[in-house]
Structure formats: structure tokens, C-alpha cells
Amino acid sequence: MPLSHEPAPSERRRRQGRRNDDPGNAFDDFWDGPANRDNDRAAPRPTQAWSQPAAGAYQGGAAAAGPTTGAYRTGPMAAGPRAGAYQAATRAGDPYAADGYPDGYDEDYYEDEYDDYEGDEGEGLSRRRGCRAVLVGFVLLLVGAGVGAWFAWTWVQGEMDPSGEPGDEVLVEIPEGASTSDIGHELADAGVISNATVWDWYIRFRDPGEFQAGPYRMRLNSSFTEAIDALEEGALPPNSFLITVPEGLTLTQTLARLADPEVTKDSGFTAEGLQAAVADPASRSSVLPADQRSLEGTLFPETYAVEEGDTEAVVIQRMVAQLDSTLTKLDMQARAEALGLSPYQVLTVASLVEEEAGTDQDRPRVARVIYNRLAEQMPLQIDATSCYIKNEPGGCKLSEADLESESPYNTRNRPGLPPTPIASPGRASIEAALNPADGDWLYYVLDAAANDGSHVFTADYDEFVEAKQRCNEAGLGCG
């Protein structure tokens, strides 16, 4: 078989041949075996060169006669350097000689070239993989940092502006010489803000300046902006205190609260002084009809600052003025006319909503039932009106005599609104009375399934009876 078609020697054998001092030993070791190798070493090689076959011998013509395979291995070779185990020169008469390496390089050279190329390619691939790993790691680091920053900023935002509405008003005393950082700790301790540490950083960026010492009106669960706004309004006079009048109190209950020493502290308010203040014409609301003497429903429920030296009349007039201000902001006059009612009548409806609705969602629905019944000239049948005249607000047990009473507050058998409000409605109930929900409901009763103070609303009497029965079976007092 021709030389160029023989299987390639192993890498170890080729490299061993290249390391041998005699460049011909590798060729001999590969082709001759031990016996012939000894003979070759014993007989020196002739120096006569082989003849180069004509180029035409490879193109269609018969190949020139050449030596036998044995002669091919042991015959004379051309003088000159040998290229390792494979000779580049073409042997005369060998039809497969062209399959050798005519460019003067042996197979080991090409193997080395390939090895070098493969090494360079592997090194480049490794380098690219390393760069890719660094890039991926850097991207993951950026993503992680971004996610962490987003969570951190979300948390800070929650501390600066907590969820939910501001809570009740409280009085916070800022001591003399307090820094803005000290103020933050005072506000956090009072429940006005949630985090004094975040406050310190926020104040450094905003720099609102200094605040004077003294009592401040603040709200629980305030944002940092709301807290700073309250501080910028300035401190109350020394020895001031706050008094809160809740929604739904009657006039009698409100006056009793203002006369309570535990509530008004050292104000010195008395029941007599409060009654005189109520009778003062200066204490009348702008929505109160001229023929109406009672201030029921016009003392707006709110938290008020009572300063040192304030009298009962000052506090009562402050409460009435707060109602008028709130009604003006709500555009009471125009919106009441759109409902076909006077502002005082809307205030009366709002007092009924305040007493009847158990949840904020129910307020506009209760208002709608009241308006629907008024339009149908049906008695409102709101027992809270009868409890009011019995001076038992907040729920009472009505007798048959109460239900058959001819009192104008008995809405069981009398159509229309009661002559006055039955309590002091808050802003939410006033807004519900001005903006009732859409619906054809005529009845409502406590929802036994929910049992959370909410009501079932319906326009069908039979559905109402069934819901009322479920309410009674649940023991919710739906008699």
C-alpha cells in the first residue's frame, strides 16, 4: 500500500522520532520493525538519488516501472536533508507519490500546526467563556442591586408616608432646646410618625428649619409632610389642651362631655355655663332655621384645641363655626337645593345616616333608602328617632306605646323627617346625605351572614322579611 495511505503513527511515536538525533530512525522504526532495523543499521545506504518521474506519468500514461516495495524502503535516497519520518521528494515510478507532501513539510509539521491552532482556539474559547461569566455575574449583580434598592426605597416610602388615613388628633409637647432629631423621636413616641431614624435623614435633605417649643396639634399615622405642615402652623399657647367630640353624640351628650373635668382638665367649664353658651344667639349656625331653638346637630364633631382662658361660649361657638365651614366646603346650599331639600333637612338626613349606618360603605345606601321612602311618602320607620326622644340614643327597647306614640319623632307611623337632627353627624355622613347611592331599595336590615355591622338592602318586602328573620335567629336584635 502506498505510504500516503498508511495509518498515521501515534503521537508518542512521532514525537519520539523527532527527538532522535538521527532523523532517519523514526522512518526506520515505523516501517521496518526490529529485524530490518538491525539490517539497515548494518548496511550503509547508497548515496545515489532516485530519479524524479515526469509530470506526465501521473496524467493518463502508464506509470514508469519503479522499485519493488522492498526496494522502495531500502533503495537509494536523494542526497540532502530529510524532513523527519516522511520525505517530501517524489520517488521515481511511485504512482502514489503525489499523495505525499510536495510543499516540503512533513506530517508532523501539520500536526504541530493543528495542535497550535487548536491550542490557540481553546485559549480564545476559554477567554471568551471567562469574559461571558464575568459579564453575567456583573449583570446579576446589577439586577440584585436594583431589586434591593427598589425594596429599600419602597420600605422608606412606607415609613415616610404610611398607608391609611391620618388618625385622631393628639397634642405633642415639644420641649425647649429640642433639635429636629429630638422632635422626630417625640413624634414617633406619640405615634404621629412611624420611624424617627428615617425622619432624621429626611430632615437633612428637606431642612425645614427650626421649630419653636410648645404644644402642637398633630394627627396619628401622619406622613412626614403632614407632620412638618402641622409643625409649621406653629405651637398652641402654653397650657392648651385638646378635647375630642365624637360623631353621633346628641346635644345633651356633648354638653356633658365638655363639663367633664377629666376631659376638659382645669378649664373650669360647668353645665350652667355651657347651657348659657347654647342659648347665646351668637352660637347659632347659619343653616339653623329662624324658628328652631335647638342647636341639635350643629355642634360639629371634631378635636378642638382649648386654650388657657377660653370660656364655654368660645368653645361652643368654635364648634358651630367648624360646622358652617365644613358645609361651605361641601357646597351644602346648592347641593341641597338639587335634592329638593333645605340644608337643615339634609343635616337631619345626615344625622339619621350617622345613627343607622354601621360601615362607611352603608352610609350612601342608607341615605338612598331614606330618600326613596320620602319620595314614596312612606314612614321612615327608623327606631333611632324614637330612642332619641326617649333620651336613650344609641339603641333602646321600644314598647308598644312608643311605637304608637304621636310624637313627631315617631317615624314608625308618621311620614317625613323628624323635626330636628337626632345627633351630630360627621363629615362622612353629611357627604353621604348629599351624594346618596343609586338604587331602588326601600328596606335594610343587619346582615346576619356578614355580622360586621353592614346591612342587607332590598326593594322586595318578602326578601326583607327573610333577611330580618335570619337577623333575629343570629341574635343581632332585629326586632
KAFENPE-V51939 format. One record per backbone hydrogen bond with DSSP energy under -0.5 kcal/mol. CO is the residue of the C=O (numbers start at 1). NH is the residue of the N-H. Records with the same first field share a line. If there is no record, write none. Layout:
# KAFENPE-V51939
CO->NH + NH
This chain:
# KAFENPE-V51939
2->5
3->6
10->14
11->15
12->16
13->17
14->18
15->19
16->20
21->23
22->25
24->28
25->29
26->30
27->31
28->32 + 33
32->36
33->37
34->38
35->39
36->40
37->41
38->42
39->43
42->44
46->77
51->53
54->57
55->58
56->59 + 61
58->60
59->61
68->72
69->73
70->74
71->75
82->84
83->86
91->94
93->95
94->97
96->99
97->100
100->102
101->104
106->109 + 110
107->111
108->112
109->113
110->114
111->115
112->116
113->117
114->118
115->119
116->120
117->121
118->122
119->123
120->124
121->125
122->126
123->127
124->128
125->129
126->130
127->131
128->132
129->133
130->134
131->135
132->136
133->137
134->138
135->139
136->140
137->141
138->142
139->143
140->144
141->145
142->146
143->147
144->148
145->149
146->150
147->151
148->152
149->153
150->154
151->155
152->156
153->157
154->158
155->159
156->160
157->161
159->194
160->224
168->220
170->172 + 218
171->173
172->174 + 216
173->175
174->214
175->178
179->183
180->184
181->185
182->186
183->187
184->188
185->189
186->190
187->191 + 192 + 193
188->191
191->221
192->222
195->199
196->200
197->201
198->202
199->203
200->204
201->205
202->206
203->207
214->174
215->236
216->172 + 218
218->170
219->222
220->167
223->227
224->228
225->229
226->230
227->231
228->232
229->233
231->234
237->240
238->308
241->306
243->304
244->246
246->249
249->424
250->254
251->255
252->256
253->257
254->258
255->259
257->260
259->261
260->263 + 264
261->265
264->267
270->274
271->275
272->276
273->277
274->278
275->279
276->280
277->280
280->283
281->284
285->288
289->292
291->293
295->298
298->300
302->245 + 304
304->243 + 306
305->307
306->241
307->310
311->315
312->316
313->317
314->318
315->319
316->320
317->321
318->322
319->300 + 323
320->324
321->325
322->326
323->327
324->328
325->329
326->330
327->332
328->331
331->335
332->336
333->337
334->338
335->339
336->339 + 341
337->340
342->346
343->347
344->348
345->349
346->350
347->351
348->352
349->353
350->354
351->355
352->356
353->357
359->362 + 363
360->363 + 364
362->366
363->367
364->368 + 437
365->369
366->370
367->371
368->372
369->373
370->374
371->375
372->376
373->378
374->377
378->416
381->383
382->385 + 386
383->386 + 387
384->388
385->389
386->390
387->392
388->391
392->395
396->398
399->403
400->404
402->405
407->410
409->411
410->413 + 414
411->381
414->380
423->425
424->248
426->430
427->431
428->432
429->433
430->434
431->435
443->458
445->456
446->448
447->451
454->447
456->445
458->442 + 443
459->461
460->464
461->465
462->466
463->467
464->468
465->469
466->470
467->471
468->472
469->473
470->474
471->476
472->475
